[in-house]
C-alpha cells in the first residue's frame, strides 16, 4: 500500500507540474512578468519535487524487503517528471528570447505607455488641453472670453515596480516669449517609493497633499468645470513641496500624512521654498502638516455597487507675515471664474507690527453613491491666528473663513459611481459604450449634476482692529472697489464623454452676493454665467 501511495504521490506531483506548464508559458508569452522571476519560481517548484522524491526513495528502500521490486516504475515517473520540468525551462527560455526580439511595447492606456516586455520598467507620456468659453451678466462686471484653462504635458516612469517618478508642467498662462513671472509653472515633480504598497507608500518632491474630497479629484474628473467655494479657501496650498506617506492599509481605508513647506505653488515670482529675506521670515520656517483619513463603509459592510464615503482632513502650519511680505487670507472668486468678490486686507501693513500667522484648515467630507446616483459634500474652515503688537495694545486674534457645498449627480447612461471610486476619491469615468456615429446605443457617457454652495467670510469685518482681519482691496483687482463677505451659488452642469479621453461640458451658474459688489464703478448683487469646456487628455 505504501508503494501504491508513493506512486500516487509521484503522479500528483507530475500532474501539478504538467498543469502549471501551459500557465507559465502563457505568462511568459504575454510578457506579464519577468522571466527571471518565472525561472526562480520553477526552480523552487523543482526543489520541492526533489524533496518529495527523496522521501519517496527512502520509503521505497524501507519496503524493498517486503514487496517485489517496483523501483523501475518509480524511475520512469521520475524521469518523466524531470523531462516535463526541462520542457518548462525550454519554453521560458524561448519566451525570453522572443521578448528580447520583440523590444519595447507601446500602447494607449492612461497615457501613451512604453514598457519593457520583461516588466523591468514602464514609462507614460500624458497631456491635456482644456478650451473654455465664459459669458457673464451683468455685462459691465466681467468680460466674455475664450480661455485656455489648462495645457499640460506630463512624463512618468516606474522602475522595478517599487520606484516611480512623475513630472508635469503647466503652459496655459505662458506668455510668448515667456516673461520672468509668466513662465510655465511646475505642478508635479515627485518620487514615489512603493516597497510596502498598498498599505504604505512614500512621496517626496512637489505634489498635491490630499485634503478634502472635491480637492482630491483631478480637474479632468470633477463634477463641474470648476470646484466649489471651498477650493478658494485653500489659496495657494493646492501644490506644495515636502514628503508624504499614504496608502490603503485595509481595503476601503485610506490615509495620508504630509509634511510640507506651506508656501504653495510658485506664482508671480514668489519662491516655493521658505522665505529668508529677513529675520522674521527666516524664523518662520516651520512646516505645514496635513493628515487625512477617509473610509468607504460600503466596502467594510460588503454592500455592492455602493459608496459610503466619510473622511476628514486637519492641516496646520505658519505663514510668513513680515512687513516686506505681508500675508493676507484667501481671496474668493465665483465658481464661474468671474468676480473675485472677497478680498481681505493684509495682516501686516505700514505702521504696524504683527506676528507670523498660524493657519489651520479643517475639511469634513462625505459622499453616498448607489448605482448611477451620487450625493457629495465638503465643509471647509480656515482659521488665521496671530498677535498684533503695534500700533496700540498687543492683541491676539483669530479669524475664520467657512464654505460648504452639496452636489447631486446622475449618470444618465447608467454607469455606476462605485466603478470609478478608488483610493478615497472618485476617478475617471469610463463610458459603457463609446460614442460611434450612427451606431445604436453607442452614446458615450452623459452625466447631470446640480450643486449648491455657500461662503461666509463675515469674521473679516471693518470693525476689527487694524491688521487683524479686515475687508480690503488689492492691486491685483483694481476694478473691484468693494467686495462682500457672503455669497451663495447654484450650478447646473451637463457632461458628455464620447470616450475615455474626451469630454464636453456645459455649466449654468447663478451667484448671489449678500451685499452689492462694486465693480467698474457699478454695484451688482449677482453674477450669472454660462461656461463651456472642450477637453482632451491622455
C-alpha positions as CSV (number, residue, x, y, z in Angstrom):
1,X,0.0,0.0,0.0
2,X,2.8,2.3,0.8
3,X,4.3,1.7,-2.6
4,X,1.0,2.5,-4.2
5,X,0.7,5.6,-2.2
6,X,4.2,6.6,-3.3
7,X,3.3,6.1,-6.9
8,X,0.2,8.2,-6.4
9,X,2.3,11.0,-4.9
10,X,4.6,10.9,-7.9
11,X,1.6,11.1,-10.2
12,X,0.2,14.0,-8.3
13,X,3.5,15.9,-8.5
14,X,3.7,15.2,-12.2
15,X,0.2,16.4,-12.7
16,X,0.8,19.6,-10.8
17,X,3.9,20.4,-13.0
18,X,2.0,19.4,-16.1
19,X,-0.9,21.7,-15.3
20,X,1.5,24.6,-14.5
21,X,3.4,24.2,-17.7
22,X,0.8,26.0,-20.0
23,X,0.1,28.7,-17.4
24,X,3.8,29.6,-17.1
25,X,4.2,29.5,-20.8
26,X,1.2,31.8,-21.2
27,X,2.5,34.2,-18.7
28,X,5.8,34.4,-20.4
29,X,4.2,34.6,-23.8
30,X,2.1,37.6,-22.7
31,X,5.1,39.2,-21.1
32,X,3.3,40.0,-17.9
33,X,6.1,39.2,-15.6
34,X,9.9,38.9,-15.6
35,X,11.3,35.6,-17.0
36,X,13.9,35.6,-14.2
37,X,11.1,35.5,-11.6
38,X,9.4,32.7,-13.5
39,X,12.6,30.6,-13.6
40,X,13.1,31.2,-9.9
41,X,9.6,30.0,-9.2
42,X,10.1,26.9,-11.3
43,X,13.4,26.2,-9.5
44,X,11.6,26.4,-6.2
45,X,9.0,24.0,-7.5
46,X,11.7,21.6,-8.7
47,X,13.3,21.7,-5.2
48,X,10.0,20.8,-3.7
49,X,9.6,17.9,-6.2
50,X,13.1,16.7,-5.4
51,X,12.4,16.7,-1.7
52,X,9.3,14.6,-2.3
53,X,11.3,12.2,-4.5
54,X,13.9,11.8,-1.8
55,X,11.2,11.0,0.7
56,X,9.7,8.5,-1.7
57,X,13.1,6.9,-2.3
58,X,13.6,6.4,1.4
59,X,10.1,4.9,1.7
60,X,10.8,2.5,-1.2
61,X,14.0,1.4,0.3
62,X,12.3,0.6,3.6
63,X,9.7,-1.5,1.9
64,X,12.1,-3.2,-0.5
65,X,12.3,-6.4,1.5
66,X,8.5,-6.7,2.0
67,X,7.4,-6.2,-1.7
68,X,8.5,-7.2,-5.1
69,X,10.8,-4.5,-6.6
70,X,8.9,-1.8,-8.3
71,X,11.6,0.8,-8.5
72,X,11.6,0.7,-12.3
73,X,8.1,2.3,-12.3
74,X,9.3,5.0,-9.9
75,X,12.3,5.7,-12.0
76,X,10.0,6.1,-15.1
77,X,7.8,8.5,-13.2
78,X,10.9,10.5,-12.0
79,X,12.4,10.6,-15.5
80,X,9.1,11.8,-16.9
81,X,8.8,14.5,-14.3
82,X,12.3,15.7,-15.0
83,X,11.5,15.8,-18.7
84,X,8.4,17.9,-18.1
85,X,10.4,20.4,-15.9
86,X,13.1,20.6,-18.6
87,X,10.4,21.4,-21.1
88,X,9.1,24.2,-19.0
89,X,12.6,25.7,-18.8
90,X,12.9,25.5,-22.6
91,X,9.6,27.3,-23.0
92,X,10.6,30.0,-20.6
93,X,13.9,30.4,-22.4
94,X,12.1,30.6,-25.8
95,X,9.7,33.2,-24.5
96,X,12.6,35.2,-23.0
97,X,14.4,35.1,-26.4
98,X,11.2,36.2,-28.1
99,X,10.8,39.1,-25.7
100,X,14.4,40.3,-26.5
101,X,13.5,40.3,-30.2
102,X,10.1,42.0,-29.7
103,X,11.5,45.0,-28.0
104,X,9.6,47.8,-26.2
105,X,5.8,47.6,-26.2
106,X,3.8,50.8,-26.9
107,X,0.0,51.3,-26.4
108,X,-2.6,53.9,-25.4
109,X,-3.7,53.4,-21.8
110,X,-3.8,56.0,-19.1
111,X,-1.3,58.0,-21.2
112,X,0.9,56.9,-24.1
113,X,2.6,53.9,-22.5
114,X,6.0,52.4,-23.3
115,X,7.1,49.3,-21.3
116,X,9.8,46.6,-21.2
117,X,8.2,43.2,-22.0
118,X,10.1,41.8,-19.1
119,X,8.4,44.2,-16.7
120,X,11.5,45.9,-15.5
121,X,10.3,49.5,-16.4
122,X,7.3,51.4,-17.7
123,X,7.0,55.0,-19.0
124,X,3.9,57.1,-19.5
125,X,3.7,60.3,-21.5
126,X,0.5,62.3,-20.9
127,X,-1.1,65.6,-21.7
128,X,-4.3,67.6,-21.5
129,X,-5.8,70.7,-23.1
130,X,-8.9,72.4,-21.9
131,X,-10.6,75.2,-24.0
132,X,-13.2,77.2,-22.2
133,X,-15.7,79.8,-23.1
134,X,-17.2,82.0,-20.4
135,X,-20.1,84.5,-20.8
136,X,-21.4,86.7,-18.0
137,X,-24.1,89.1,-16.9
138,X,-24.2,91.9,-16.0
139,X,-22.0,92.9,-19.0
140,X,-20.0,95.6,-17.2
141,X,-18.7,93.3,-14.5
142,X,-16.9,90.5,-16.4
143,X,-15.6,90.1,-19.9
144,X,-16.9,87.2,-22.1
145,X,-13.8,85.3,-23.2
146,X,-12.3,82.2,-24.7
147,X,-9.7,80.8,-22.4
148,X,-7.1,78.0,-22.4
149,X,-7.8,76.8,-18.9
150,X,-5.1,74.1,-18.7
151,X,-2.4,72.9,-21.1
152,X,-0.2,70.4,-19.5
153,X,2.5,67.8,-20.5
154,X,3.5,65.1,-18.1
155,X,6.0,62.3,-18.0
156,X,6.0,59.4,-15.5
157,X,8.1,56.3,-15.2
158,X,8.1,53.2,-13.0
159,X,11.3,51.2,-12.5
160,X,11.5,47.7,-11.0
161,X,7.9,48.2,-9.7
162,X,9.0,49.9,-6.5
163,X,10.2,53.2,-7.8
164,X,8.2,55.8,-9.7
165,X,8.8,59.4,-10.8
166,X,6.3,61.9,-12.2
167,X,6.8,65.4,-13.6
168,X,4.2,67.8,-15.0
169,X,4.4,71.3,-16.4
170,X,1.5,73.8,-16.9
171,X,1.7,76.0,-20.0
172,X,-1.8,77.6,-20.1
173,X,-0.6,81.0,-18.7
174,X,2.6,81.2,-20.5
175,X,3.5,84.4,-22.4
176,X,5.2,84.2,-25.8
177,X,8.1,84.6,-25.3
178,X,7.7,83.7,-21.6
179,X,8.2,86.7,-19.2
180,X,10.1,86.0,-16.0
181,X,6.9,85.9,-13.9
182,X,4.8,84.2,-16.7
183,X,6.9,81.1,-17.5
184,X,5.5,77.6,-17.4
185,X,4.6,76.5,-13.9
186,X,5.5,73.2,-12.4
187,X,2.6,71.3,-10.9
188,X,4.1,67.9,-10.0
189,X,7.7,66.7,-9.6
190,X,7.9,63.8,-7.2
191,X,9.4,60.4,-6.5
192,X,7.3,57.5,-5.1
193,X,8.8,54.7,-3.1
194,X,6.5,51.7,-3.1
195,X,8.2,49.0,-1.2
196,X,5.3,48.4,1.2
197,X,2.3,49.1,-1.1
198,X,-0.6,49.3,-0.9
199,X,-0.5,49.9,2.9
200,X,2.4,52.3,2.9
201,X,3.8,54.5,0.1
202,X,6.2,57.4,0.3
203,X,6.1,60.5,-1.9
204,X,8.9,63.1,-2.0
205,X,9.0,66.3,-4.0
206,X,6.3,68.7,-5.2
207,X,2.8,67.2,-5.1
208,X,-0.8,67.7,-4.0
209,X,-1.2,66.9,-0.3
210,X,-4.6,65.2,-0.2
211,X,-7.2,67.2,1.7
212,X,-10.9,67.3,1.0
213,X,-12.9,65.2,-1.4
214,X,-13.5,67.9,-4.1
215,X,-9.9,69.0,-4.0
216,X,-8.6,65.4,-4.2
217,X,-10.4,64.8,-7.5
218,X,-8.3,65.7,-10.6
219,X,-9.6,68.5,-12.7
220,X,-10.2,66.1,-15.6
221,X,-12.7,64.2,-13.4
222,X,-14.5,66.8,-11.4
223,X,-18.3,67.0,-11.5
224,X,-18.3,70.6,-12.8
225,X,-15.9,72.8,-14.8
226,X,-14.7,74.4,-11.6
227,X,-14.7,73.3,-8.0
228,X,-16.8,74.9,-5.3
229,X,-16.2,77.9,-2.9
230,X,-14.3,75.5,-0.6
231,X,-11.4,75.4,-3.1
232,X,-10.8,79.2,-2.8
233,X,-10.2,78.8,0.9
234,X,-7.1,76.7,0.3
235,X,-5.5,79.5,-1.6
236,X,-2.0,78.7,-3.0
237,X,-1.6,75.5,-1.0
238,X,-3.0,73.0,-3.6
239,X,0.6,72.1,-4.6
240,X,3.4,72.1,-2.1
241,X,6.9,70.7,-1.5
242,X,7.8,68.1,1.1
243,X,7.3,64.5,1.9
244,X,4.1,62.4,2.3
245,X,3.2,58.9,3.4
246,X,-0.1,57.4,2.2
247,X,-1.8,54.2,1.4
248,X,-4.6,51.7,1.9
249,X,-3.7,49.5,4.9
250,X,-7.0,47.6,4.7
251,X,-9.5,47.5,1.7
252,X,-11.6,50.7,1.9
253,X,-9.5,52.6,4.4
254,X,-7.3,55.4,3.0
255,X,-4.9,57.8,4.8
256,X,-2.2,60.3,4.1
257,X,0.2,62.3,6.3
258,X,2.3,65.1,4.7
259,X,5.0,67.5,5.9
260,X,5.4,70.4,3.5
261,X,6.9,73.9,3.3
262,X,3.4,75.6,3.4
263,X,4.5,78.1,0.7
264,X,2.5,76.5,-2.1
265,X,3.0,76.6,-5.8
266,X,5.1,79.3,-7.4
267,X,3.1,82.2,-8.6
268,X,4.1,85.7,-9.7
269,X,7.7,85.1,-8.9
270,X,7.2,84.0,-5.3
271,X,9.5,81.2,-4.2
272,X,8.2,77.8,-3.3
273,X,11.0,77.3,-0.8
274,X,10.9,79.0,2.6
275,X,11.4,82.8,2.5
276,X,14.6,84.2,4.0
277,X,14.7,87.9,3.3
278,X,14.9,88.9,6.9
279,X,15.0,87.6,10.4
280,X,11.2,87.2,10.8
281,X,11.0,85.3,7.5
282,X,13.9,83.0,8.4
283,X,12.4,82.2,11.8
284,X,9.1,81.2,10.3
285,X,10.4,78.1,8.6
286,X,8.1,75.8,10.5
287,X,6.4,73.2,8.2
288,X,2.7,72.5,7.4
289,X,1.5,69.1,8.4
290,X,-1.6,67.5,6.9
291,X,-3.5,64.4,8.0
292,X,-6.4,63.0,6.0
293,X,-8.3,59.8,6.8
294,X,-11.2,58.5,4.7
295,X,-13.1,55.3,4.5
296,X,-15.6,53.6,2.3
297,X,-18.1,52.0,4.7
298,X,-19.8,50.1,1.9
299,X,-16.6,48.2,1.5
300,X,-16.5,47.4,5.2
301,X,-20.1,46.2,5.1
302,X,-19.7,44.4,1.8
303,X,-22.5,46.4,0.0
304,X,-22.1,46.0,-3.7
305,X,-22.4,48.9,-6.3
306,X,-22.4,51.4,-3.4
307,X,-20.0,54.0,-1.9
308,X,-20.5,55.3,1.6
309,X,-17.6,57.7,2.0
310,X,-16.7,59.6,5.2
311,X,-13.5,61.4,5.8
312,X,-11.8,64.4,7.3
313,X,-8.6,66.5,7.0
314,X,-6.6,68.5,9.5
315,X,-3.9,70.8,8.2
316,X,-1.9,73.3,10.2
317,X,1.2,75.5,9.6
318,X,2.5,79.0,9.8
319,X,2.8,81.7,7.1
320,X,5.3,84.5,6.8
321,X,3.8,87.9,7.7
322,X,6.8,90.3,7.6
323,X,6.5,93.9,6.6
324,X,8.2,93.1,3.3
325,X,6.0,90.1,2.7
326,X,2.6,90.8,4.4
327,X,0.3,87.8,4.4
328,X,-3.4,88.0,3.6
329,X,-6.2,85.4,4.0
330,X,-7.6,83.7,0.9
331,X,-9.4,85.7,-1.7
332,X,-12.6,84.1,-3.1
333,X,-13.8,84.0,-6.7
334,X,-17.1,83.0,-8.1
335,X,-17.3,79.4,-9.4
336,X,-17.5,80.7,-12.9
337,X,-14.1,82.3,-12.6
338,X,-15.8,85.7,-12.8
339,X,-15.7,88.3,-10.0
340,X,-13.3,88.0,-7.1
341,X,-15.8,89.2,-4.5
342,X,-14.0,88.7,-1.2
343,X,-10.6,90.5,-0.8
344,X,-9.3,90.7,2.7
345,X,-6.7,93.3,3.8
346,X,-3.2,92.1,4.7
347,X,-2.4,91.1,8.3
348,X,0.6,93.4,8.2
349,X,0.6,96.9,6.8
350,X,2.8,100.0,7.2
351,X,3.0,101.4,10.7
352,X,2.1,98.1,12.4
353,X,3.9,95.0,13.7
354,X,2.2,91.6,13.6
355,X,3.5,88.1,14.2
356,X,3.6,85.4,11.6
357,X,0.2,83.8,11.0
358,X,-0.8,80.3,12.2
359,X,-3.1,78.8,9.7
360,X,-5.4,75.8,10.4
361,X,-7.6,74.1,7.8
362,X,-10.4,71.6,8.7
363,X,-12.3,69.8,6.0
364,X,-15.1,67.3,6.6
365,X,-16.2,65.2,3.6
366,X,-19.0,62.8,2.8
367,X,-20.4,61.0,-0.2
368,X,-23.1,58.4,-0.8
369,X,-23.4,56.8,-4.2
370,X,-25.7,54.0,-5.3
371,X,-25.6,52.8,-8.8
372,X,-25.8,55.8,-11.2
373,X,-26.8,58.3,-8.4
374,X,-24.5,60.3,-6.0
375,X,-24.6,62.9,-3.3
376,X,-21.4,64.5,-2.3
377,X,-20.3,67.3,0.2
378,X,-17.4,69.1,1.8
379,X,-17.4,71.6,4.7
380,X,-14.2,73.6,5.0
381,X,-13.0,76.1,7.5
382,X,-9.7,78.1,7.6
383,X,-8.6,79.8,10.8
384,X,-6.0,82.5,10.9
385,X,-4.4,83.4,14.2
386,X,-1.7,85.8,15.2
387,X,-0.7,88.6,17.5
388,X,-0.7,92.3,16.7
389,X,1.9,94.1,18.9
390,X,1.7,97.6,17.4
391,X,0.1,100.1,17.0
392,X,-1.9,100.0,20.1
393,X,-2.2,97.4,22.8
394,X,-0.9,93.9,21.9
395,X,-3.8,91.8,20.8
396,X,-4.2,88.1,20.0
397,X,-6.8,87.4,17.2
398,X,-8.4,84.6,15.3
399,X,-10.4,85.0,12.1
400,X,-12.4,82.2,10.2
401,X,-13.4,81.7,6.6
402,X,-16.1,79.0,6.0
403,X,-17.5,77.3,2.9
404,X,-19.5,74.2,2.0
405,X,-21.3,72.6,-0.9
406,X,-23.7,69.8,-1.7
407,X,-23.7,68.1,-5.1
408,X,-26.3,65.7,-6.6
409,X,-25.1,63.6,-9.5
410,X,-26.8,61.3,-12.0
411,X,-25.1,59.2,-14.7
412,X,-27.9,59.4,-17.3
413,X,-26.4,56.5,-19.3
414,X,-26.3,54.1,-16.4
415,X,-22.6,54.0,-15.4
416,X,-22.0,53.3,-11.7
417,X,-20.1,55.7,-9.4
418,X,-18.8,52.8,-7.4
419,X,-16.9,51.6,-10.5
420,X,-14.8,54.8,-10.5
421,X,-14.2,55.1,-6.8
422,X,-10.7,54.2,-5.7
423,X,-8.1,55.4,-3.2
424,X,-10.5,57.6,-1.3
425,X,-11.9,59.6,-4.3
426,X,-13.9,59.4,-7.5
427,X,-11.6,58.9,-10.5
428,X,-12.0,59.0,-14.3
429,X,-15.5,58.0,-15.5
430,X,-15.5,55.3,-18.2
431,X,-18.3,55.1,-20.7
432,X,-20.1,51.8,-21.0
433,X,-20.3,52.4,-24.8
434,X,-18.0,54.7,-26.6
435,X,-19.7,57.1,-29.0
436,X,-19.8,55.9,-32.6
437,X,-21.7,58.0,-35.1
438,X,-24.7,56.1,-36.5
439,X,-24.3,53.1,-34.2
440,X,-27.3,52.3,-32.0
441,X,-26.6,52.5,-28.3
442,X,-23.1,53.9,-28.8
443,X,-23.9,57.2,-26.9
444,X,-20.8,57.7,-24.7
445,X,-21.3,58.8,-21.1
446,X,-23.8,61.5,-20.2
447,X,-23.9,63.0,-16.6
448,X,-26.1,65.6,-15.0
449,X,-25.1,67.4,-11.8
450,X,-26.6,70.1,-9.5
451,X,-24.6,71.9,-6.8
452,X,-25.4,74.4,-4.1
453,X,-22.5,76.1,-2.4
454,X,-22.1,78.8,0.3
455,X,-19.3,81.1,1.5
456,X,-19.1,83.0,4.8
457,X,-16.3,85.5,5.5
458,X,-18.2,87.7,7.9
459,X,-15.5,87.2,10.6
460,X,-13.4,89.7,8.5
461,X,-15.2,93.0,9.1
462,X,-14.3,96.7,9.2
463,X,-14.8,96.9,13.0
464,X,-11.8,94.6,13.7
465,X,-8.6,96.4,14.8
466,X,-6.2,97.2,12.1
467,X,-4.0,94.2,10.8
468,X,-6.3,91.6,12.5
469,X,-8.6,90.7,9.6
470,X,-10.5,93.4,7.8
471,X,-12.0,93.7,4.3
472,X,-9.7,95.4,1.8
473,X,-8.8,95.9,-1.8
474,X,-5.9,94.6,-3.9
475,X,-3.8,95.9,-6.7
476,X,-4.5,92.6,-8.5
477,X,-8.2,93.6,-8.8
478,X,-8.1,97.4,-9.2
479,X,-11.6,97.5,-10.8
480,X,-13.2,96.0,-7.6
481,X,-13.5,98.7,-5.1
482,X,-15.9,97.0,-2.7
483,X,-16.4,93.3,-2.0
484,X,-18.8,91.3,0.1
485,X,-18.3,88.7,2.8
486,X,-21.1,86.2,2.0
487,X,-22.3,84.5,-1.2
488,X,-24.2,81.5,-2.4
489,X,-24.3,79.8,-5.8
490,X,-26.3,77.3,-7.8
491,X,-24.7,75.4,-10.6
492,X,-26.3,73.1,-13.1
493,X,-23.9,71.0,-15.1
494,X,-24.2,68.6,-18.1
495,X,-21.2,66.5,-19.2
496,X,-20.7,64.3,-22.3
497,X,-17.8,61.9,-22.6
498,X,-17.8,60.3,-26.0
499,X,-14.9,58.1,-24.9
500,X,-12.4,57.8,-22.1
501,X,-10.2,60.6,-23.3
502,X,-12.6,63.4,-24.4
503,X,-15.1,65.5,-22.6
504,X,-17.5,68.3,-23.4
505,X,-19.3,70.2,-20.6
506,X,-21.8,72.9,-20.1
507,X,-22.4,74.8,-16.8
508,X,-25.0,77.4,-15.8
509,X,-24.1,79.3,-12.7
510,X,-26.0,81.8,-10.6
511,X,-24.2,83.6,-7.8
512,X,-26.0,85.8,-5.3
513,X,-23.9,88.2,-3.2
514,X,-25.0,89.2,0.4
515,X,-24.2,92.9,-0.3
516,X,-23.5,94.5,-3.7
517,X,-20.0,94.2,-5.2
518,X,-18.8,97.5,-6.7
519,X,-17.0,96.7,-9.9
520,X,-16.0,99.2,-12.6
521,X,-17.9,101.8,-10.6
522,X,-21.2,100.0,-10.6
523,X,-22.8,97.8,-8.0
524,X,-24.2,94.3,-8.5
525,X,-25.7,91.7,-6.1
526,X,-25.5,88.8,-8.5
527,X,-23.5,87.2,-11.3
528,X,-24.9,84.9,-14.0
529,X,-22.6,82.8,-16.2
530,X,-22.6,80.2,-18.9
531,X,-19.4,78.3,-19.2
532,X,-18.4,75.5,-21.6
533,X,-15.3,73.3,-22.0
534,X,-13.9,71.1,-24.7
535,X,-11.3,68.8,-23.2
536,X,-8.9,66.1,-24.5
537,X,-6.5,64.3,-22.2
538,X,-4.5,61.1,-22.4
